């Protein structure tokens, strides 16, 4: 690496919703000759396997008021200030041209240091409602990029609609040819996200077991379930003679999406973006406990276009879900129209938009 390479620091929290868009931006900036440093925490580090090897990973200790006892909560402000000052010292030695935050508590040190040192800075919000940390920085950055539109923003803050970046593995399959449901091997993909996946493990297998035998004999299920739920989910499928792969994490989700006739998913921002770019019919079940009910906001555009069926968690039963699965898998033309509707609301150029904004901001630091 040469000294002339401009440095970008990408800060992202410990969930796939924050890490996958960060990965997409990192991939593109590397191709354009940037040096990329990722600032994340231990949870986020689990998602770094997909990042290019040339990305420098810097693990920070994140502090949150949401966990721990009284003493831990009292120490949070001191840990945050300490983290910001430590990040600022590092930035003074290894000077970034721009700092981009994707949300989550682990972004606080890098974004706080960038504000302190008056470095060009931008946040990207994946959801239709700003997360706590992005809301905190929304008035302290140069650009607020929005993945979902419209996004609810604090008064006086203007957002730019970029869409949500998707990884290279998703872009490679953008608009991939869709094989409609029929009397041949079919695939149903179930992805629950890192939070709130238990209800999917409880209800989805039971719903699939209610489907007509004529459909089940052609169906194979790939079900992403949390480790603590995996054994019972796999056992249920086995007892009902339903061929199924049950894993805590699929490393090839884009490939599985492109092969699926139907996807059942939470409506996390990254999942919705991936589903729409690849173009697959989906049944979305917004996570009821999501802050500000942002998963319902995320699902709205896809559902209104006709690309997804949304079932609120409060109305999720095995019978209701089975009925909706059948409505897609039993109607070849309807499934095709859903696939096309999903593509119609996709923003495959979201990463390019973010790269453009990043490079424009970097000009301010010259």
Long-range contacts (C-beta under 8 A, 24 or more apart in sequence): 1-35, 5-33, 5-34, 5-35, 6-33, 6-34, 6-35, 6-97, 6-362, 7-34, 7-35, 7-36, 7-37, 7-94, 7-95, 7-96, 7-97, 8-34, 8-35, 8-36, 8-37, 8-96, 8-97, 8-98, 8-99, 8-100, 8-358, 8-362, 9-37, 9-38, 9-39, 9-91, 9-96, 9-98, 9-99, 9-100, 9-110, 9-114, 10-36, 10-37, 10-38, 10-39, 10-99, 10-100, 10-101, 10-102, 11-38, 11-39, 11-40, 11-99, 11-100, 11-101, 11-102, 11-106, 11-107, 11-109, 11-110, 11-111, 12-38, 12-39, 12-40, 12-44, 12-101, 12-102, 12-103, 12-104, 12-106, 12-107, 13-40, 13-41, 13-43, 13-44, 13-62, 13-102, 13-103, 13-104, 13-105, 13-106, 13-107, 13-133, 14-40, 14-41, 14-42, 14-43, 14-44, 14-45, 14-46, 14-47, 14-62, 14-104, 14-106, 15-43, 15-44, 15-104, 15-193, 15-194, 15-195, 16-47, 16-193, 16-194, 16-268, 16-270, 17-103, 17-126, 17-127, 17-193, 17-268, 17-269, 17-270, 18-44, 18-102, 18-103, 18-104, 18-107, 18-126, 19-44, 19-47, 19-48, 19-102, 20-47, 20-165, 20-166, 20-167, 20-270, 21-102, 21-124, 21-126, 21-147, 21-164, 21-165, 21-166, 21-269, 21-270, 22-100, 22-102, 23-47, 23-50, 23-51, 23-167, 24-165, 24-166, 24-167, 24-168, 24-350, 24-351, 25-100, 25-165, 25-351, 25-354, 25-355, 25-358, 26-51, 26-52, 26-55, 27-51, 27-52, 27-167, 27-168, 27-351, 28-351, 28-352, 28-354, 28-355, 29-355, 29-358, 30-54, 30-55, 32-355, 32-359, 37-94, 37-96, 39-87, 39-106, 39-107, 39-109, 39-110, 40-106, 41-104, 41-105, 41-106, 43-106, 44-104, 44-106, 49-251, 50-167, 50-169, 50-251, 58-90, 60-87, 60-106, 60-109, 60-110, 62-104, 62-105, 62-106, 62-108, 63-105, 63-108, 64-105, 80-108, 80-109, 80-112, 83-108, 83-109, 83-112, 84-108, 84-109, 84-112, 84-113, 84-116, 85-113, 87-112, 87-113, 88-112, 88-113, 88-116, 88-117, 91-117, 91-119, 92-117, 97-362, 97-365, 98-122, 98-358, 98-361, 98-362, 98-365, 100-124, 100-354, 100-358, 101-133, 101-134, 101-137, 101-141, 102-126, 103-131, 103-133, 103-134, 104-131, 104-133, 105-133, 107-133, 108-133, 108-136, 111-137, 111-140, 111-141, 115-140, 115-141, 119-365, 120-361, 120-362, 120-364, 120-365, 121-361, 122-357, 122-358, 122-361, 124-162, 124-165, 124-354, 125-151, 125-159, 126-164, 126-268, 126-269, 126-270, 126-273, 126-298, 127-151, 127-269, 127-292, 127-294, 127-295, 127-297, 127-298, 128-152, 128-294, 128-297, 128-298, 128-300, 129-291, 129-292, 129-293, 129-294, 129-297, 130-154, 130-292, 131-291, 131-294, 132-291, 142-361, 142-364, 143-357, 143-361, 145-353, 145-354, 145-357, 147-269, 147-273, 147-350, 148-269, 148-272, 148-297, 148-298, 148-301, 149-301, 152-292, 152-297, 160-353, 160-357, 162-347, 162-350, 162-353, 162-354, 162-357, 163-273, 163-346, 163-347, 163-349, 163-350, 163-353, 164-269, 164-270, 164-272, 164-273, 164-347, 164-350, 165-273, 165-350, 165-351, 165-354, 166-270, 166-273, 166-274, 166-277, 166-348, 166-350, 166-351, 167-254, 169-252, 169-254, 169-255, 170-254, 170-257, 170-273, 170-274, 170-277, 170-278, 171-277, 171-348, 171-351, 172-254, 173-254, 173-255, 173-257, 173-258, 173-277, 173-278, 174-277, 174-278, 174-279, 174-346, 174-348, 175-277, 175-278, 175-279, 175-343, 176-258, 176-278, 176-279, 178-279, 178-280, 178-335, 178-336, 178-339, 179-261, 180-261, 180-332, 180-333, 180-335, 180-336, 180-339, 181-261, 181-262, 181-328, 181-329, 181-330, 181-331, 181-332, 181-335, 182-218, 182-332, 183-218, 184-218, 185-218, 185-220, 186-218, 186-219, 186-220, 186-261, 186-329, 187-219, 187-220, 187-221, 187-222, 187-256, 187-259, 187-260, 187-261, 188-219, 188-220, 188-221, 188-222, 188-260, 188-261, 188-262, 188-263, 188-264, 188-325, 188-329, 189-221, 189-222, 189-253, 189-256, 189-257, 189-260, 189-262, 189-263, 189-264, 189-265, 190-221, 190-222, 190-223, 190-224, 190-225, 190-263, 190-264, 190-265, 191-224, 191-250, 191-253, 191-263, 191-264, 191-265, 191-266, 191-271, 192-224, 192-225, 192-226, 192-265, 192-266, 193-265, 193-266, 193-268, 193-271, 193-287, 195-287, 195-289, 195-290, 196-266, 196-287, 196-288, 196-289, 196-290, 197-224, 197-225, 197-226, 197-229, 197-266, 198-226, 198-229, 199-285, 199-313, 199-316, 200-225, 200-264, 200-266, 200-285, 201-225, 201-226, 201-229, 201-232, 201-233, 203-316, 203-317, 203-318, 203-321, 204-264, 204-321, 205-233, 205-236, 205-237, 205-240, 205-242, 205-244, 206-236, 206-318, 207-318, 207-319, 207-321, 207-322, 207-325, 208-237, 208-242, 208-322, 208-325, 209-236, 209-240, 209-242, 209-318, 210-318, 210-319, 210-322, 211-322, 211-325, 211-326, 211-329, 212-326, 215-326, 215-329, 215-330, 216-242, 219-243, 219-329, 220-244, 220-245, 221-245, 222-247, 222-250, 222-256, 222-260, 223-247, 224-248, 224-249, 224-250, 224-253, 254-278, 261-328, 261-329, 261-335, 262-325, 262-328, 262-329, 262-335, 264-321, 264-325, 266-295, 267-295, 267-296, 267-298, 267-299, 267-302, 267-310, 268-295, 268-298, 269-294, 269-298, 272-298, 272-299, 272-301, 272-302, 273-346, 273-347, 273-350, 275-302, 275-307, 275-308, 275-342, 276-302, 276-307, 276-342, 276-343, 276-345, 276-346, 276-347, 277-343, 277-346, 277-347, 277-348, 278-342, 279-339, 279-340, 279-342, 279-343, 279-346, 280-339, 280-342, 281-307, 281-308, 281-328, 281-335, 281-338, 281-339, 281-342, 282-307, 282-308, 282-309, 282-338, 282-342, 283-308, 283-309, 283-310, 283-311, 283-321, 283-324, 283-325, 283-328, 284-308, 284-309, 284-310, 284-311, 285-310, 285-311, 285-312, 285-313, 285-316, 286-310, 286-312, 286-313, 287-313, 288-312, 288-313, 288-314, 301-345, 302-341, 302-342, 302-345, 305-341, 305-342, 305-344, 305-345, 306-337, 306-338, 306-341, 307-338, 307-339, 307-341, 307-342, 307-343, 307-344, 307-345, 308-338, 308-342
